[in-house]
Every structure is written in structure tokens, then in C-alpha cells.
Amino acid sequence: MNTAHHVAESDCEEIRPGLIGQPANTLSSLAFVAAAVPIARAARRRRQPAWMAVAVAAAVEGLGSVAYHGPGGRGAKALHDAGLVALAASVGIAVGREGRPVPARPVTTTLAVAAGALHTLSRTGGPLCSCRSPLQGHAMFHVLAAAALAAAAARW
């Protein structure tokens, strides 16, 4: 793995020179932007502004993650982290405003658990880390986490 410092170096994928340090992780970050679209449509249709905030936060997190895995740097890390906090907070608010517990569908739970497992096991030095592989565990984490978010939003 390239030893040049990059904010995303703990996410396993080899850091490449140039504007896009981690191509697989950068591209897969757009899954959050893609997930924002059906969440926003459903929020608009159901007149649920709290879920619209989730859609906006998902898009911000996706773009922040593109910056984080792409060029990197302190500003990109700040945008990524702020998007992640906004996404977690907005989901919590949206779920809380619904006022009734809705059991997660098995597909949502499976996606979320798989995303969490991949995030943990594919970190740099982890058992599923292969820094030069075109298929990156962290990239798959992005896709599965975004899918779990969209599935959860569809449930509410």
C-alpha cells in the first residue's frame, strides 16, 4: 500500500496519486446520492419533511465521502464527518417523529448487518482487506449501507 498520507488510508484501498486517491471507494460513495432520490420521492409523496431531511443528509454524506476518498484532505474529512453526523441525526429524528415502532424488514436488517460486518472486516489490516483488489470491502459497505438506508426509509 502506498504510504503517502491520505485521510482515508484506514479504508484499505491503495491510495493512488492524483485527484482520486481511492477509485472504488470514491465511486461507491455515490450510492448514498443515489439512495437519496427514492427517499426524497417517498418523503414528498407522503409529506414527511423529516424524511426529506434524511434524503438531503444522505446526498451530503455521499458527496462528502466522494471528497474524502477522492482528493482527501482536512476539508474533505470535515465534510464527510459532518454529513455522517447529519445523516445519523436526521434518521433518528425521522424515526422518532413517526411516533410508532415499525419492525425492520428482514432485507433491511440483512443489508445493515452485512454493511457493518464489511466495514469492520475490510479496514486496513483487517482479514478482508486486499488493498489492490478492484473489489473493495469498504466500497461494498457504501453500497450496502445506502441500500439499507433506502429500505428503512421505504418502510416508514
C-alpha positions as CSV (number, residue, x, y, z in Angstrom):
1,M,0.0,0.0,0.0
2,N,1.2,3.5,-0.8
3,T,2.4,5.1,2.4
4,A,1.6,8.7,1.4
5,H,-0.8,10.2,4.0
6,H,-4.4,10.4,2.9
7,V,-7.4,10.8,5.2
8,A,-9.0,7.6,4.0
9,E,-5.9,5.3,4.4
10,S,-7.7,3.2,7.0
11,D,-10.3,2.1,4.5
12,C,-7.9,-0.4,2.9
13,E,-7.9,0.6,-0.8
14,E,-4.5,1.6,-2.0
15,I,-4.0,5.3,-2.2
16,R,-3.3,6.3,-5.8
17,P,-1.6,9.5,-6.9
18,G,-3.8,12.2,-8.4
19,L,-7.3,13.6,-7.8
20,I,-9.0,10.3,-7.0
21,G,-7.0,8.6,-4.3
22,Q,-9.3,5.6,-3.9
23,P,-11.3,5.0,-7.1
24,A,-13.5,2.1,-5.9
25,N,-14.4,3.8,-2.6
26,T,-14.9,7.2,-4.4
27,L,-17.3,5.8,-7.0
28,S,-19.2,3.7,-4.5
29,S,-19.8,6.7,-2.3
30,L,-22.3,7.9,-4.9
31,A,-24.6,5.1,-3.7
32,F,-25.7,7.5,-0.9
33,V,-26.5,10.2,-3.5
34,A,-28.5,7.5,-5.5
35,A,-30.3,6.4,-2.3
36,A,-31.3,10.0,-1.6
37,V,-33.5,10.0,-4.7
38,P,-36.1,7.4,-3.7
39,I,-36.1,8.6,-0.1
40,A,-36.9,12.2,-1.3
41,R,-39.6,11.0,-3.6
42,A,-41.3,9.0,-0.9
43,A,-40.9,11.8,1.6
44,R,-42.5,14.3,-0.8
45,R,-45.3,11.9,-1.7
46,R,-46.1,11.1,2.0
47,R,-45.5,14.7,3.1
48,Q,-42.8,13.8,5.6
49,P,-40.3,16.6,5.9
50,A,-38.2,14.7,8.4
51,W,-37.5,12.0,5.8
52,M,-36.7,14.8,3.2
53,A,-34.0,15.9,5.6
54,V,-32.7,12.3,5.6
55,A,-32.6,12.4,1.8
56,V,-30.6,15.7,1.9
57,A,-28.2,14.3,4.5
58,A,-27.7,11.1,2.5
59,A,-26.7,13.2,-0.5
60,V,-24.4,15.4,1.5
61,E,-22.8,12.3,3.1
62,G,-22.3,10.8,-0.4
63,L,-20.7,13.9,-1.8
64,G,-18.6,14.2,1.4
65,S,-17.5,10.6,1.0
66,V,-16.5,11.3,-2.6
67,A,-14.3,14.1,-1.4
68,Y,-12.9,12.0,1.4
69,H,-11.9,9.0,-0.7
70,G,-11.1,11.2,-3.7
71,P,-8.7,14.1,-3.1
72,G,-8.8,13.7,0.7
73,G,-7.6,16.5,2.9
74,R,-8.9,18.1,6.1
75,G,-11.8,19.9,4.4
76,A,-12.9,16.6,2.8
77,K,-12.7,14.8,6.1
78,A,-14.8,17.6,7.8
79,L,-17.4,17.4,5.0
80,H,-17.6,13.6,5.3
81,D,-17.8,13.6,9.0
82,A,-20.5,16.4,9.1
83,G,-22.5,14.5,6.5
84,L,-22.3,11.3,8.6
85,V,-23.4,13.1,11.7
86,A,-26.3,14.9,9.8
87,L,-27.4,11.5,8.4
88,A,-27.4,9.8,11.7
89,A,-29.2,12.6,13.4
90,S,-31.8,13.0,10.6
91,V,-32.6,9.3,10.6
92,G,-33.1,9.4,14.4
93,I,-35.4,12.5,14.1
94,A,-37.4,11.0,11.2
95,V,-37.9,7.7,13.1
96,G,-38.8,9.5,16.3
97,R,-41.3,11.7,14.5
98,E,-43.2,8.7,13.1
99,G,-44.4,8.0,16.6
100,R,-44.9,4.3,16.2
101,P,-42.3,1.5,16.1
102,V,-42.1,-0.3,12.8
103,P,-40.2,-3.6,12.8
104,A,-37.4,-3.7,10.3
105,R,-37.9,-5.9,7.3
106,P,-35.5,-8.8,7.1
107,V,-33.9,-7.3,3.9
108,T,-33.2,-4.1,5.8
109,T,-31.7,-5.9,8.7
110,T,-29.6,-8.1,6.4
111,L,-28.3,-5.2,4.4
112,A,-27.4,-3.3,7.6
113,V,-25.7,-6.2,9.3
114,A,-23.7,-7.1,6.1
115,A,-22.7,-3.4,5.8
116,G,-21.5,-3.3,9.4
117,A,-19.6,-6.6,9.0
118,L,-17.9,-5.4,5.8
119,H,-17.0,-2.1,7.4
120,T,-15.3,-3.8,10.3
121,L,-13.6,-6.7,8.5
122,S,-12.3,-4.8,5.5
123,R,-10.5,-2.0,7.3
124,T,-6.7,-1.6,6.6
125,G,-5.1,-4.6,8.2
126,G,-8.4,-6.5,8.6
127,P,-8.9,-10.0,7.3
128,L,-10.9,-8.9,4.2
129,C,-8.5,-6.1,3.3
130,S,-6.9,-6.5,-0.1
131,C,-5.6,-3.0,-0.9
132,R,-5.0,-3.6,-4.6
133,S,-8.2,-5.6,-5.4
134,P,-10.6,-3.9,-7.8
135,L,-13.4,-5.1,-5.4
136,Q,-13.1,-3.3,-2.2
137,G,-14.9,-4.2,1.0
138,H,-15.3,-0.6,2.0
139,A,-16.8,0.2,-1.4
140,M,-19.3,-2.7,-0.8
141,F,-20.0,-1.2,2.6
142,H,-21.1,2.1,0.9
143,V,-23.5,0.3,-1.4
144,L,-25.0,-2.0,1.3
145,A,-25.3,0.9,3.8
146,A,-27.0,3.1,1.2
147,A,-29.4,0.3,0.3
148,A,-30.2,-0.4,3.9
149,L,-31.0,3.3,4.4
150,A,-33.3,3.4,1.4
151,A,-35.0,0.2,2.5
152,A,-35.5,1.6,6.0
153,A,-36.9,4.8,4.6
154,A,-39.3,2.9,2.4
155,R,-40.6,1.0,5.5
156,W,-41.6,4.2,7.3
